[in-house]
Amino acid sequence: MIEHSLIKHSTKSAYRSFNSGIEDFMGVQESKLLSIIRKNENTEFGLKYDFKGIHSISDYVNVVPIGDYDSHEDFITCQYETGEKTLLDEKILLYEKSSGSSSPSKYIPYTGSLKSEFMNGVEPWLYDLYMNYPEIQKGKHYWSISPIIENEKYSPIKIPVGFEEDSGYFNKLQSILLSRVFAVPNEVKHLRAEDFATLTLYYLVLAEDLSFISIWNPSFLSVLLSELELYKRQLIRAFETGEMKLSNGEFMRFKSNNKTVSRAKILKGFSGHDYNELWPNLKLISCWEDGFSRKMAEDLKKLFPKTLFQGKGLLATEGIISFPLEGIGKVLSYKSHFFEFMDLKTGEIFLPDNLVSGNTYSVLLTTSGGLYRYRLYDLIKVSGHYKGLPIIEFLGKEAHISDYYGEKINEIHVGELFKRLEVEGFAVLAPFGINPMSYCVFMQNPPLNVAGFKSKVDTILRENFHYDYARKLGQIGDVKVFIITEDPWEEYFSKKSEKMKLGDIKFSPLYSEKGLEVAFKGHFILNNENSDNITCRGNA
């Protein structure tokens, strides 16, 4: 496809620039930092920390304190609501919404410079893909980048909230080219949640030449494919008749031709186990493979036995930290932002050229999105070096959160949840079960109205943007309640002491690992049941 050749050509210079600059990557880092400082020295933040007096990395780290979203929030909120230049002296194109550490959601400013910083990592990665997997140029691609934002389209001063389409990170020409190779049109993302899976599956099955899939969480694709059997008859009918009934009663019409009839025939004969039967030309799937995603990626590989997989680098809403280069590993995206790394054992801060292989660090970013020495609370391990440049592996979140599908539930949110619902006695929220996983409230005192309580818990959790998204995708199921019938504190500390000294245990309203049900004697209760269920330990 000519579009692939043009995309490849458009990313070539970024790939060459990345490789040519590696030998002096710390010089690039300092130039990046000082460029950000100079642009924003007249902002409220810049004036507060005397950006005009900063002329080196040393000046910067000695003057500007380490922060996180909480320390940036007042500045961001002011600029979000009024447009005053509190953090940035550059036009803000949009705000990308994500989950906060002490508030349900956070708003990350995106400028033209920040988008360029992202592309300084994305373009070399994409060119490297085309070079090492030329087969992906022969067919359609399926990409999933940013979730849909339904409730909030603009800030109070009419700045957009959220990217409108998967190609929103790219420049206009690249976006046009990508839209022509995408198997699923971007308009599908704006349909009702009830129709999103059906239409996405329709276009994916239609793409017999599908050659590349790029997703983040592997479970996104697993959950989507699990619904293929559910919608199979509806999809076959759509291929054969050229129309599909949507959840609102309206009909969507498609072309019906020899190709669609052929795809209907293939779908009828699909075994439901080997998805390469549907997509024999699918060469590569790119997805998370680190941290909690490792097991999910292994499960996804079983569905595509003839397809290769590549683990993604570390990319957050705030910035891009690493990206994979074939045969090398996930290298630091040194041309994107200014990076620092904290040793959690000592609190000491290291620059990228001083990271030690085998050691674990917490990531700090300074970006053109108005984030300064911003602590992501992402833990990375240095697995090696490439020409001195760190090769890193994402280990997980440093802060106490539960994050299996990108939901990022934080213990602070959970504590506020119990406070708002006036829960008395022992109560802990923990993940439970599979296919789908749910969140369960383990509690000492049963609620009077179980159905109402579950609904309120779910509603409050849905204030977290990514939890709500995972619920809509079916990755997370309905809230459950487990009533503890014996001393909960003894059982809780006994469970926690399996992995740490009893004296070091601190209670948290969030337990981020599965299996907490085996610690307590009690029972799960349904919406219409009271506390007279069979008492058990470890049974659902």
Backbone hydrogen bonds, N-H to C=O, Kabsch-Sander energy under -0.5 kcal/mol:
donor,donor_aa,acceptor,acceptor_aa,energy
4,H,1,M,-0.6
5,S,1,M,-1.3
6,L,2,I,-2.0
7,I,3,E,-2.5
8,K,4,H,-2.8
9,H,5,S,-2.2
10,S,6,L,-2.0
11,T,7,I,-1.0
11,T,8,K,-0.9
12,K,8,K,-0.6
12,K,9,H,-0.8
13,S,9,H,-0.5
15,Y,11,T,-1.6
16,R,12,K,-2.4
17,S,13,S,-2.6
18,F,14,A,-2.3
19,N,15,Y,-2.1
20,S,16,R,-2.6
21,G,17,S,-1.4
22,I,19,N,-0.8
24,D,21,G,-1.1
25,F,22,I,-1.8
27,G,24,D,-0.5
28,V,24,D,-1.8
29,Q,25,F,-2.0
30,E,26,M,-2.3
31,S,27,G,-2.1
32,K,28,V,-2.5
33,L,29,Q,-2.4
34,L,30,E,-2.6
35,S,31,S,-2.0
36,I,32,K,-2.0
37,I,33,L,-2.3
38,R,34,L,-2.7
39,K,35,S,-1.8
40,N,36,I,-1.2
41,E,38,R,-0.9
43,T,40,N,-1.3
44,E,85,K,-1.8
45,F,86,T,-2.7
47,L,43,T,-2.6
48,K,44,E,-2.0
49,Y,45,F,-1.8
50,D,47,L,-1.0
51,F,46,G,-2.8
53,G,50,D,-1.6
54,I,51,F,-1.8
55,H,53,G,-0.6
60,Y,56,S,-2.0
61,V,57,I,-2.5
62,N,58,S,-1.5
63,V,59,D,-1.0
63,V,60,Y,-0.9
64,V,60,Y,-2.9
67,G,373,R,-2.7
72,H,68,D,-1.3
73,E,69,Y,-1.8
74,D,70,D,-0.5
76,I,72,H,-2.6
77,T,73,E,-3.2
78,C,74,D,-2.1
79,Q,75,F,-2.1
80,Y,76,I,-2.9
81,E,77,T,-2.4
82,T,78,C,-2.7
83,G,78,C,-0.7
83,G,79,Q,-1.1
84,E,78,C,-0.6
86,T,84,E,-2.1
93,L,91,K,-0.6
93,L,110,Y,-2.5
94,L,110,Y,-1.3
95,Y,160,P,-2.1
96,E,108,I,-2.8
98,S,106,K,-2.4
100,G,103,S,-0.8
106,K,98,S,-2.7
108,I,96,E,-3.0
108,I,106,K,-0.5
110,Y,94,L,-2.8
111,T,109,P,-0.5
112,G,91,K,-0.6
115,K,111,T,-2.2
116,S,112,G,-1.8
117,E,113,S,-1.9
118,F,114,L,-2.3
119,M,115,K,-2.3
120,N,116,S,-1.5
121,G,118,F,-1.8
122,V,118,F,-2.3
123,E,119,M,-2.3
125,W,121,G,-1.5
126,L,122,V,-2.5
127,Y,123,E,-2.6
128,D,124,P,-2.3
129,L,125,W,-2.0
130,Y,126,L,-2.2
131,M,127,Y,-2.2
132,N,128,D,-2.1
133,Y,129,L,-2.7
136,I,133,Y,-2.0
137,Q,134,P,-1.7
138,K,135,E,-1.7
139,G,136,I,-0.6
141,H,181,V,-2.9
142,Y,212,F,-2.2
144,S,214,S,-2.0
150,E,148,I,-0.6
155,S,159,I,-2.6
157,I,80,Y,-0.7
158,K,155,S,-2.3
161,V,153,K,-2.4
162,G,95,Y,-2.3
162,G,160,P,-0.6
168,G,165,E,-1.9
169,Y,166,D,-0.5
170,F,167,S,-1.5
175,S,171,N,-2.7
176,I,172,K,-2.1
177,L,173,L,-2.4
178,L,174,Q,-2.9
179,S,175,S,-2.3
180,R,176,I,-1.1
181,V,177,L,-0.8
181,V,178,L,-1.1
182,F,178,L,-1.4
183,A,141,H,-3.4
188,V,185,P,-1.7
189,K,186,N,-1.6
190,H,187,E,-1.7
191,L,188,V,-1.7
195,D,192,R,-1.3
196,F,192,R,-1.3
197,A,193,A,-0.8
199,L,195,D,-2.5
200,T,196,F,-2.4
201,L,197,A,-2.7
202,Y,198,T,-2.1
203,Y,199,L,-2.2
204,L,200,T,-2.2
205,V,201,L,-2.8
206,L,202,Y,-2.0
207,A,203,Y,-1.3
208,E,206,L,-1.9
210,L,207,A,-1.7
211,S,140,K,-2.9
212,F,140,K,-1.2
213,I,284,L,-2.0
214,S,142,Y,-3.1
215,I,213,I,-0.5
215,I,286,S,-2.7
220,F,217,N,-1.7
221,L,217,N,-0.6
221,L,218,P,-0.7
222,S,218,P,-1.9
223,V,219,S,-3.0
224,L,220,F,-1.7
225,L,221,L,-2.7
226,S,222,S,-1.8
227,E,223,V,-0.7
227,E,224,L,-1.0
228,L,225,L,-1.7
231,Y,227,E,-2.0
232,K,228,L,-0.5
232,K,229,E,-0.6
235,L,231,Y,-2.7
236,I,232,K,-2.6
237,R,233,R,-2.2
238,A,234,Q,-1.9
239,F,235,L,-2.4
240,E,236,I,-2.1
241,T,237,R,-3.0
242,G,238,A,-2.0
244,M,252,M,-2.4
246,L,250,E,-3.5
249,G,246,L,-1.9
252,M,244,M,-3.2
254,F,242,G,-3.1
257,N,255,K,-0.5
261,V,257,N,-2.4
262,S,258,N,-2.1
263,R,259,K,-2.3
264,A,260,T,-2.1
265,K,261,V,-1.9
266,I,262,S,-2.1
267,L,263,R,-2.5
268,K,264,A,-2.1
269,G,265,K,-1.4
270,F,267,L,-1.0
275,Y,273,H,-0.8
275,Y,303,L,-2.5
277,E,274,D,-1.8
278,L,275,Y,-0.7
279,W,275,Y,-1.8
282,L,279,W,-1.6
283,K,211,S,-1.4
283,K,281,N,-1.0
284,L,211,S,-1.4
285,I,308,L,-2.2
286,S,213,I,-3.1
287,C,285,I,-0.5
287,C,310,Q,-1.7
288,W,216,W,-2.9
291,G,394,F,-0.7
293,S,290,D,-1.7
294,R,291,G,-1.5
296,M,292,F,-0.6
297,A,293,S,-2.7
298,E,294,R,-2.0
299,D,295,K,-2.1
300,L,296,M,-2.0
301,K,297,A,-2.1
302,K,298,E,-1.0
303,L,299,D,-0.6
303,L,300,L,-1.3
304,F,300,L,-0.7
304,F,301,K,-0.8
307,T,304,F,-1.6
308,L,283,K,-2.4
310,Q,285,I,-2.3
312,K,287,C,-2.1
315,L,313,G,-0.7
316,A,319,G,-3.2
321,I,314,L,-2.9
321,I,319,G,-0.5
322,S,314,L,-1.7
323,F,331,V,-1.7
325,L,329,G,-2.4
328,I,325,L,-2.3
329,G,325,L,-2.1
331,V,323,F,-2.0
331,V,329,G,-1.0
332,L,390,P,-2.0
333,S,321,I,-2.6
334,Y,332,L,-2.2
336,S,333,S,-2.1
337,H,333,S,-0.8
338,F,366,T,-2.4
339,F,337,H,-0.5
340,E,364,L,-2.0
341,F,350,F,-2.5
342,M,362,S,-2.7
343,D,348,E,-2.8
344,L,342,M,-0.8
347,G,343,D,-3.5
350,F,341,F,-3.3
354,N,351,L,-2.3
355,L,352,P,-1.0
358,G,382,V,-4.0
359,N,356,V,-2.0
361,Y,380,I,-2.7
362,S,342,M,-2.3
363,V,378,D,-1.8
364,L,340,E,-2.6
365,L,374,Y,-2.4
366,T,338,F,-1.7
367,T,371,L,-2.2
370,G,367,T,-1.0
372,Y,370,G,-0.5
373,R,371,L,-0.5
374,Y,365,L,-3.4
375,R,67,G,-2.8
376,L,363,V,-2.1
376,L,374,Y,-0.7
377,Y,363,V,-0.6
379,L,396,G,-3.1
380,I,361,Y,-2.8
381,K,393,E,-2.7
382,V,359,N,-2.3
383,S,381,K,-0.7
383,S,391,I,-2.4
384,G,391,I,-1.0
386,Y,389,L,-2.7
389,L,386,Y,-2.1
391,I,384,G,-2.9
392,I,330,K,-2.9
392,I,390,P,-0.5
393,E,381,K,-2.3
395,L,379,L,-3.0
396,G,379,L,-1.1
398,E,377,Y,-3.7
399,A,377,Y,-0.6
401,I,399,A,-1.4
402,S,409,I,-2.6
403,D,401,I,-0.5
409,I,402,S,-2.3
411,E,400,H,-1.6
414,V,410,N,-2.0
415,G,411,E,-2.5
416,E,412,I,-2.1
417,L,413,H,-2.3
418,F,414,V,-2.4
419,K,415,G,-1.7
420,R,416,E,-2.8
421,L,417,L,-2.0
422,E,419,K,-1.0
423,V,418,F,-2.5
428,V,442,F,-2.2
429,L,509,P,-3.0
430,A,440,C,-2.2
432,F,438,S,-2.9
437,M,475,Q,-0.9
438,S,432,F,-2.9
440,C,430,A,-3.2
441,V,480,K,-2.6
442,F,428,V,-3.3
442,F,440,C,-0.7
443,M,441,V,-0.7
443,M,482,F,-2.6
444,Q,426,F,-2.3
445,N,424,E,-0.5
450,V,448,L,-0.6
451,A,527,N,-0.8
453,F,449,N,-2.5
454,K,450,V,-2.8
455,S,451,A,-2.1
456,K,452,G,-2.2
457,V,453,F,-2.5
458,D,454,K,-2.5
459,T,455,S,-2.4
460,I,456,K,-2.3
461,L,457,V,-2.5
462,R,458,D,-2.1
463,E,460,I,-1.3
464,N,461,L,-1.8
465,F,104,P,-0.6
465,F,463,E,-0.7
467,Y,407,E,-0.5
468,D,464,N,-2.3
469,Y,465,F,-1.7
470,A,466,H,-2.4
471,R,467,Y,-2.2
472,K,468,D,-2.1
473,L,469,Y,-1.8
474,G,470,A,-0.5
474,G,471,R,-0.9
475,Q,470,A,-1.9
476,I,470,A,-1.2
477,G,437,M,-3.3
480,K,439,Y,-2.2
482,F,441,V,-2.8
483,I,523,H,-3.2
484,I,443,M,-2.8
484,I,482,F,-0.5
485,T,521,K,-3.0
486,E,521,K,-0.8
491,E,487,D,-1.3
492,Y,488,P,-2.7
493,F,489,W,-2.6
494,S,490,E,-1.9
495,K,491,E,-2.2
496,K,492,Y,-2.6
497,S,493,F,-2.1
498,E,495,K,-1.3
499,K,496,K,-1.6
500,M,496,K,-0.7
504,D,501,K,-1.4
505,I,501,K,-0.6
505,I,502,L,-1.1
511,Y,429,L,-2.8
512,S,510,L,-0.6
518,V,515,G,-1.4
519,A,516,L,-1.8
520,F,516,L,-0.6
520,F,517,E,-0.5
522,G,520,F,-0.6
522,G,536,C,-3.4
523,H,483,I,-1.9
525,I,481,V,-1.9
529,E,526,L,-1.6
536,C,522,G,-2.6
538,G,517,E,-1.2
538,G,520,F,-0.5
